[in-house]
Amino acid sequence: MSETRSALIVDDERDIRELLTLTLGRMGLRIDTAANLTEAREQLTRNRYDLCFTDMRLPDGDGLELVGEISQNHPDTPVAMITAFGNVELAVEALKAGAFDFVSKPVDIHVLRRLVQHALELNNSERPAPPPPPPEHANKLLGESPAMVQLRDTIARVARSQAPVYILGESGVGKELVARTIHEQGARSAGPFIPVNCGAIPAELMESEFFGHKKGSFTGAHADKPGLFQAANGGTLFLDEVAELPLPMQVKLLRAIQEKSVRAVGASAEVPVDVRILSATHKDLGELANDGRFRHDLYYRINVIELRVPPLRERGGDLPQLAGAILARLAGSQGRAVPQLAADAVAALSSYPFPGNVRELENILERAMAMADGEVIAAPDLHLPQADNRRIGDSAPAATQAGPGAAAPAAADPGLPPGPDANAALPGYMEQLERAAIQKALEDNRWNKTKAAAQLGITFRALRYKLKKLDME
């Protein structure tokens, strides 16, 4: 016979305690109650609970204190905060303090039941079995560098929460992979994972795409269509490149997140949705908020937990393992033997800065597999940019070959302007140099501005400024 699950309800209002006791009792839980912090602490010293609800305001203290204590001393007990209706700031504070989720007064029974189900799935103490094997995507978070070990530990912690997570990192580091791993390690793993690239949806279609529409609500709406929020109901909605959302859509998204309900275009009423929000961008969202290009209230709502994914250049020692795994996957998809990396290829890859991160590594290795003659990939097969090959000694700099008096490689490039004559103005010549260097970097990187900025040794923001200044946009 399975052990009965138990819950602790901490609230100074008798009506709330009775409502939660009745609702959770009907779900088969054994209920204990406490009217203040003192009683709650006494209950926690005597009993183990599978779930705890606590009010924010208590007669002898703050519910946030109890959230912190339970998170530290009883980490296997999910705790949910009961907040006043519309008090988003306190709800966010509770999530940051370690709360699993929050429920607003007056308590919606349907929302409460879903919250309890998620909490019990998360903390399945009924079957003390060994942990399940990691999901497929978790196996792909490879690397034993300190940065990756810390990232996996953080993912394991945030997966237990229902709090929104903001994933930041450069292009190509694997932000969607991190989001999938959070989903698959959490209580919503049985639900859908819906990724959406916010920059790929036309502005005029965003509301319909996110919230759905009713038949006849606009020209071309021939049938009812559910939106992304409805598709992700019971699971996770991953908003990639969230910085690309236009300001009017940011307002509507904020309301949907706060109220946990959406209204389809052409509908007369809102419908509740149960969705965890994960978001990501390669841009500095805080800076965009300060500049007025992203709403502060939405930024703080989606950035309850911030998770930084390290670039490949900060993951010293992980590259051979990553390269081996990528080659094995590519070989398997092509039905061929797994090629090996020669020593000079490993050295070349280790010296390359990888502005495009893991995505660029995959591209380089896939190309090398196609270009290599046999089952061994050598450095020339990688076709890394010449400037990076010089750094690892594959070719000597032009100045060294021509003697100490020769011009630097950049100045000798035929794509750059010639040296100034006696009457040339220095500011104009410097502008010519900048324009030519930027043009060449953009062409070398197929007009990828992020990679071009990395090649030039400047930030993405600085490159955008120079493009505007030089009228090159």
C-alpha positions, 0 to 999 in steps of 0.5 A: 500500500502506497504511503499517503502524501502530505501537505502543510498549509500556513495561513492566518486566514481560516477560510483559506486554510479550510478551502485548501484543506478541503481541495487537497484532501479530495486529492488524497493528501493528508493535511496539517495547518499552521496559522503562523511561522512559529506553528509552521516551524514546529510542524516541519520539525515533527513531520516530512511534507510532500508540499507546502503552501504559505501565505506571504503575510503572517502575524509573526513574520514574512512568508519569504522567511519560511520559503528560504528555510524550507529551501535550505533545510527541506530541499525535497519539499516544494513550497508555493506562495499564496499572494494577493491578487495582482501582486506580481512583485511579491510573487517574483520575490517568492520565486527568487527565494526558492518557491516552486510556484505561487497562487493568487487570492482568491484561489482558483481551484483549477489552478490550484489542482494543476499546481499540486499535480506538478508539485507531486510529480516533481517530488515523487517520494512514493517510489524511492527508485534510482534516478532515471537515465538522463533524457536524450537532450541532457546527454548533449550538454557535454563537457567537464569544464568548470563552466559546464559542470556549474551549468548542469548543476544550475539546470538541475536546480531550476528544473525543480521550479516553475519560475520563468528562466531567462537564458542568455548567451552568444549565438550558437552556444546551445540556448534551446538545448539548455531550455529543452533540458530544463523542461525534460528534467522538470515536472512538465516533462510529459507535457509539450515543449514548444519553441518559437523564434520571436524574430521569425514571426511577422509583427502583424501575425504575432497576436494570432500566432501566440494566442490563436484566433477565431474563425472570421476574426480577420481576412483569411481566418477560415477556421479556429486556430489555437495559438502557441500558448494553447499548444504549450498548455501543461508544458513549456513555451520557449521564447527564443530571441525574445528581444525581437518582440515589438513593444505592443506585443510585449504588453500582451505577453506580459498580461498573458504571463501574469494572468495565466490566461489568453484571449484569442483574436476575435474571442470574447473571453479569456481562457486559462493556460498552464505554461512555464515560460523560458526565454533566451536572447543573444542581446543584452536585454537589460541594456535594451530595457534601459534604452526603452526598447524592451519593457522593464516590467516584462524584463523583470517578469521573465528574468526571475532566474537568469542562466548564462550559457558559456561560450565555447572559448570559456570551456577549456578542455571540452573541445575534443569531447564535443568534436568527437560527439559531433563527428560520431553523430554526423557519421551515424547520419551518413552511415559511415565510419567515425573519422578521427582528428589528427593532432594538427587538427586538434591543435588548430581547433583549440587555437580557434576562438569560435565566434559562432560557438558550438554551431560553428564547430558543427559546421566546420566538422561537417565540411571537413568530413566532406573534404577529407580524403580518408578517415582522418581529418587534418588541419587543412581539411578544416579550412579555418580562416587564415588569420587564425591559422597564423596564430597556431603556426600553420603559416607565417605572417606576411611581415615576417616572410617579407622582412622586418620592414614589410607592412602588416598583413591588414595593410597589405590586403588589396581590399584596403585603401593604399597608404595616404599621400602627403596631402591626405587627411588622417580622419578621412583615411581612418574612416576608409580603413574602418569601412574596408575592414568592416566590409571584408569582415562581413564578406568573410562571415557571409554577412553574419554581424555577430561573427564579423564583430568577433573577427574585428575584435569589437562588440556587436553593439560597437559594430552596429554603431559603426555601420550606422556611422559609416552609412553601411546598414 
